[in-house]
Amino acid sequence: MSWVVAQLAGGIGDLPVEAVVTFAQSGAEILRIGPKTVEFPVSRLRPVTVVLRGSGLEFPFPGVYLVEMLCAGRFIDDARLYVIPKRGDFP
């Protein structure tokens, strides 16, 4: 099971949110989770905690991966994830 947890603010009304994990070096998509409809409060300053659950996340290579957040299909932010091989796991 794979989870992406994020705090978002600035949305208005109900918006679809999704997360995409990509291998930074090639841009290859590894996993897409969502979309999930998120209800944003009336105050645009109040953060909303978004929890997305997916499955099948595997990191085929060591390196930098990006966890990208999209809202209504538009990129809003990303975070880097560093995958470091354990001794003997990768050639």
Secondary structure, 3 states (H helix, E strand, C coil): CEEEEEEECCCCCEEEEEEEEEECCCCEEEEEEEEEEEECCCCCCCCEEEEEEECCCCCCCCEEEEEEEEECCEEEEEEEEEECCCCCCCC
